[in-house]
Amino acid sequence: MNRNITRRGILRTGMATGGAALLTPFSASRIFAQEPEKPAEIIVRAWGGDWVAALKAGVSDRFTEETGIAVRHDLTEDNEIQPKIWAAVAQGRIPPIHVNWDTTTNASKSALRGVTEDLSDLANLANTTDLAKPIGLDGYPIVNTYGYVYVLAYRPEAFPDGAPKSWRDLLDPRLKRRIALYNDGIGFHFPAQVAGGGSLEDIPGNMDACWEFIREIKNQQPLLGEDPDFTAWFQNGEIDAACTISTNALAAKKNGIDLAWTVPEEGCKFDTDGLWIPQGLPENELYWAKQYINMALSQESQQIWLDGLGLPGVVPDLTPPEGLENDPSYPTKPEDFENLIRISSKIQIENESEWFAKFKEIMQG
């Protein structure tokens, strides 16, 4: 069944009901004779730790309060759930989740595969900035919800001479077994290319400089993990520096750990995450999944959700969290992006799996 045609048919039916129609509290662009049946719950894939806590406070709890629909958070990793969704769509089965909170690169892979629902009719898109629009895709098969920087987070007491100026400062023998990276190297490949003496213009054709610098870093025996690990490692005093999303350092700082972060001279990767809906949901569940994403784009939800993450959103005039105004990890103005590295989603989609594999090969070799 072509679900896009079906949804348009439902919209036409609702429009034809005239005075019997009502507006939902979420989307003035959707008019129905009555709201579709509410499911008992919707399932939203999320990252754990402070990430899911922020989503719960800013979006999920508000959604449940408004609708009475419970939200269950599935903490399966994004790369692990991706093939399960693809298989379900290919086999005509109902997907395992209603909403996927995903990296824009991963989400774009799913969009190009044709397994995502169209989100262009969400009313709150009209109030978003250009950052909400996925680059290189037609329409809104996904919606970006915020941006983030893979900063160099560090413990000031380990750097008595001030913030590290270069990623090469991580090669200091004092930091052996005291630094951390993501277990696939995400966020680190591009600054490593520059720190290794290469050029960003050579990506993806010639990344020898990147791999050479990562081999040097490998000799430092870094800890490798996921988002919740970085916060725990800083809190437990196990690391002094990390290439990580600023949210993880901010979470540890909120818990009383003395931490800071910086954008070294080689730059830091800037990226976005987003929300999308897999094809194959029953029509009523698709409707309520869309209302969840629409709420995530409201100014109220963005303010609460992103206060918890310390990240810039896609709605204008959000108030930066305390201490983050003019912070390099919270870019909002054009000049804030001058030392941030943005590589096209197309290049990342085509090469990321190979980069991840190469990083793991070096670290395990």
ChimeraX attribute file (.defattr): number of C-alpha atoms within 10 A of each C-alpha:
attribute: neighborCount
match mode: 1-to-1
recipient: residues
	/A:1	7
	/A:2	8
	/A:3	16
	/A:4	12
	/A:5	10
	/A:6	12
	/A:7	14
	/A:8	11
	/A:9	12
	/A:10	17
	/A:11	16
	/A:12	14
	/A:13	15
	/A:14	19
	/A:15	17
	/A:16	14
	/A:17	14
	/A:18	12
	/A:19	8
	/A:20	12
	/A:21	17
	/A:22	17
	/A:23	14
	/A:24	14
	/A:25	11
	/A:26	21
	/A:27	16
	/A:28	12
	/A:29	12
	/A:30	21
	/A:31	22
	/A:32	20
	/A:33	18
	/A:34	13
	/A:35	16
	/A:36	13
	/A:37	11
	/A:38	14
	/A:39	12
	/A:40	10
	/A:41	16
	/A:42	21
	/A:43	16
	/A:44	24
	/A:45	22
	/A:46	22
	/A:47	20
	/A:48	18
	/A:49	16
	/A:50	19
	/A:51	19
	/A:52	21
	/A:53	16
	/A:54	19
	/A:55	26
	/A:56	20
	/A:57	16
	/A:58	23
	/A:59	24
	/A:60	27
	/A:61	17
	/A:62	18
	/A:63	24
	/A:64	16
	/A:65	11
	/A:66	12
	/A:67	15
	/A:68	14
	/A:69	17
	/A:70	16
	/A:71	19
	/A:72	16
	/A:73	20
	/A:74	18
	/A:75	14
	/A:76	13
	/A:77	14
	/A:78	17
	/A:79	11
	/A:80	9
	/A:81	16
	/A:82	17
	/A:83	12
	/A:84	14
	/A:85	23
	/A:86	18
	/A:87	13
	/A:88	17
	/A:89	19
	/A:90	13
	/A:91	11
	/A:92	12
	/A:93	13
	/A:94	15
	/A:95	20
	/A:96	17
	/A:97	20
	/A:98	25
	/A:99	23
	/A:100	25
	/A:101	22
	/A:102	23
	/A:103	16
	/A:104	26
	/A:105	22
	/A:106	18
	/A:107	28
	/A:108	25
	/A:109	18
	/A:110	20
	/A:111	22
	/A:112	14
	/A:113	10
	/A:114	15
	/A:115	22
	/A:116	24
	/A:117	20
	/A:118	21
	/A:119	19
	/A:120	15
	/A:121	15
	/A:122	21
	/A:123	18
	/A:124	20
	/A:125	20
	/A:126	11
	/A:127	14
	/A:128	18
	/A:129	14
	/A:130	12
	/A:131	17
	/A:132	23
	/A:133	21
	/A:134	22
	/A:135	16
	/A:136	11
	/A:137	14
	/A:138	12
	/A:139	14
	/A:140	21
	/A:141	24
	/A:142	31
	/A:143	29
	/A:144	28
	/A:145	26
	/A:146	20
	/A:147	21
	/A:148	21
	/A:149	26
	/A:150	26
	/A:151	27
	/A:152	27
	/A:153	27
	/A:154	23
	/A:155	20
	/A:156	17
	/A:157	11
	/A:158	15
	/A:159	13
	/A:160	9
	/A:161	8
	/A:162	9
	/A:163	19
	/A:164	21
	/A:165	13
	/A:166	16
	/A:167	23
	/A:168	16
	/A:169	13
	/A:170	22
	/A:171	16
	/A:172	10
	/A:173	11
	/A:174	11
	/A:175	17
	/A:176	18
	/A:177	16
	/A:178	21
	/A:179	25
	/A:180	27
	/A:181	21
	/A:182	20
	/A:183	15
	/A:184	21
	/A:185	23
	/A:186	17
	/A:187	21
	/A:188	23
	/A:189	24
	/A:190	25
	/A:191	25
	/A:192	27
	/A:193	24
	/A:194	19
	/A:195	22
	/A:196	21
	/A:197	14
	/A:198	19
	/A:199	17
	/A:200	18
	/A:201	10
	/A:202	12
	/A:203	18
	/A:204	16
	/A:205	7
	/A:206	13
	/A:207	21
	/A:208	16
	/A:209	19
	/A:210	24
	/A:211	18
	/A:212	17
	/A:213	22
	/A:214	22
	/A:215	15
	/A:216	14
	/A:217	22
	/A:218	19
	/A:219	13
	/A:220	20
	/A:221	15
	/A:222	22
	/A:223	20
	/A:224	17
	/A:225	15
	/A:226	17
	/A:227	19
	/A:228	15
	/A:229	16
	/A:230	30
	/A:231	23
	/A:232	17
	/A:233	20
	/A:234	27
	/A:235	19
	/A:236	11
	/A:237	11
	/A:238	15
	/A:239	23
	/A:240	23
	/A:241	28
	/A:242	29
	/A:243	25
	/A:244	25
	/A:245	26
	/A:246	24
	/A:247	25
	/A:248	24
	/A:249	31
	/A:250	23
	/A:251	24
	/A:252	20
	/A:253	16
	/A:254	10
	/A:255	11
	/A:256	10
	/A:257	17
	/A:258	16
	/A:259	20
	/A:260	17
	/A:261	25
	/A:262	20
	/A:263	23
	/A:264	20
	/A:265	15
	/A:266	21
	/A:267	25
	/A:268	28
	/A:269	23
	/A:270	20
	/A:271	22
	/A:272	20
	/A:273	20
	/A:274	23
	/A:275	23
	/A:276	29
	/A:277	27
	/A:278	27
	/A:279	25
	/A:280	25
	/A:281	21
	/A:282	11
	/A:283	15
	/A:284	13
	/A:285	19
	/A:286	22
	/A:287	17
	/A:288	23
	/A:289	22
	/A:290	23
	/A:291	20
	/A:292	24
	/A:293	27
	/A:294	22
	/A:295	24
	/A:296	24
	/A:297	28
	/A:298	20
	/A:299	19
	/A:300	15
	/A:301	21
	/A:302	24
	/A:303	23
	/A:304	20
	/A:305	24
	/A:306	24
	/A:307	20
	/A:308	21
	/A:309	23
	/A:310	26
	/A:311	26
	/A:312	27
	/A:313	30
	/A:314	25
	/A:315	23
	/A:316	12
	/A:317	10
	/A:318	16
	/A:319	13
	/A:320	19
	/A:321	17
	/A:322	8
	/A:323	8
	/A:324	16
	/A:325	13
	/A:326	12
	/A:327	14
	/A:328	19
	/A:329	28
	/A:330	21
	/A:331	22
	/A:332	20
	/A:333	9
	/A:334	7
	/A:335	9
	/A:336	14
	/A:337	17
	/A:338	10
	/A:339	16
	/A:340	24
	/A:341	19
	/A:342	14
	/A:343	16
	/A:344	12
	/A:345	20
	/A:346	15
	/A:347	12
	/A:348	19
	/A:349	17
	/A:350	13
	/A:351	13
	/A:352	19
	/A:353	12
	/A:354	12
	/A:355	19
	/A:356	15
	/A:357	13
	/A:358	15
	/A:359	23
	/A:360	15
	/A:361	11
	/A:362	14
	/A:363	19
	/A:364	8
	/A:365	8
